[in-house]
Amino acid sequence: MLDVAELKFKGVVACPACGKEFVFAYSDAKGHSSVPCIRCKRISMVDFETMTAKLIPPKNRKSVRAC
Protein backbone atom coordinates (compact mmCIF):
# COMPACT_ATOMS: atom_id res chain seq x y z
CA MET A 1 0.00 0.00 0.00
CA LEU A 2 1.20 3.50 -0.81
CA ASP A 3 1.95 5.67 2.20
CA VAL A 4 1.49 9.32 1.22
CA ALA A 5 3.29 10.48 4.36
CA GLU A 6 6.52 8.90 3.07
CA LEU A 7 6.42 10.69 -0.32
CA LYS A 8 8.25 13.98 -0.78
CA PHE A 9 6.13 16.89 -2.01
CA LYS A 10 7.26 18.09 -5.47
CA GLY A 11 4.93 21.05 -6.00
CA VAL A 12 1.56 22.37 -7.08
CA VAL A 13 0.36 23.05 -10.62
CA ALA A 14 -2.11 25.89 -11.25
CA CYS A 15 -4.91 25.93 -13.81
CA PRO A 16 -3.83 27.98 -16.85
CA ALA A 17 -7.39 29.33 -17.25
CA CYS A 18 -8.31 30.54 -13.75
CA GLY A 19 -5.09 30.23 -11.73
CA LYS A 20 -6.52 27.85 -9.11
CA GLU A 21 -3.86 25.47 -7.76
CA PHE A 22 -5.49 22.14 -8.45
CA VAL A 23 -2.87 19.40 -8.85
CA PHE A 24 -0.51 18.37 -6.07
CA ALA A 25 2.51 16.41 -7.30
CA TYR A 26 4.90 14.22 -5.38
CA SER A 27 8.55 13.35 -6.05
CA ASP A 28 7.78 10.12 -7.91
CA ALA A 29 5.24 11.76 -10.30
CA LYS A 30 6.21 11.41 -13.98
CA GLY A 31 4.49 11.75 -17.32
CA HIS A 32 1.29 13.55 -18.29
CA SER A 33 -2.31 13.50 -17.13
CA SER A 34 -5.50 15.24 -18.20
CA VAL A 35 -7.20 16.83 -15.21
CA PRO A 36 -10.38 18.95 -14.90
CA CYS A 37 -10.06 22.10 -12.79
CA ILE A 38 -12.18 22.02 -9.65
CA ARG A 39 -13.08 25.71 -10.02
CA CYS A 40 -13.62 26.45 -13.74
CA LYS A 41 -14.13 22.82 -14.94
CA ARG A 42 -11.80 23.31 -17.94
CA ILE A 43 -9.54 20.39 -18.84
CA SER A 44 -5.77 20.75 -18.69
CA MET A 45 -2.91 18.46 -19.67
CA VAL A 46 -0.48 18.44 -16.73
CA ASP A 47 3.21 17.69 -17.36
CA PHE A 48 4.73 16.37 -14.14
CA GLU A 49 8.32 16.73 -15.37
CA THR A 50 8.08 20.51 -15.97
CA MET A 51 5.23 21.08 -13.48
CA THR A 52 3.17 22.98 -16.06
CA ALA A 53 -0.38 22.74 -17.38
CA LYS A 54 -1.82 23.49 -20.81
CA LEU A 55 -5.50 23.80 -21.71
CA ILE A 56 -6.75 21.07 -24.04
CA PRO A 57 -10.09 20.60 -25.77
CA PRO A 58 -12.45 18.06 -24.20
CA LYS A 59 -12.58 14.67 -25.89
CA ASN A 60 -15.79 12.82 -26.66
CA ARG A 61 -16.03 9.65 -24.65
CA LYS A 62 -17.43 6.67 -26.48
CA SER A 63 -18.59 3.56 -24.74
CA VAL A 64 -16.20 0.70 -25.32
CA ARG A 65 -17.54 -2.73 -24.60
CA ALA A 66 -15.23 -5.57 -23.81
CA CYS A 67 -16.28 -8.74 -25.57
Secondary structure, DSSP 4 states (H G I P E B T S, - for coil): ---GGGSPEEEEEE-TTT--EEEEEETT--SEEEEE-TTT--EEEEETTTTEEEE-PPPPP------
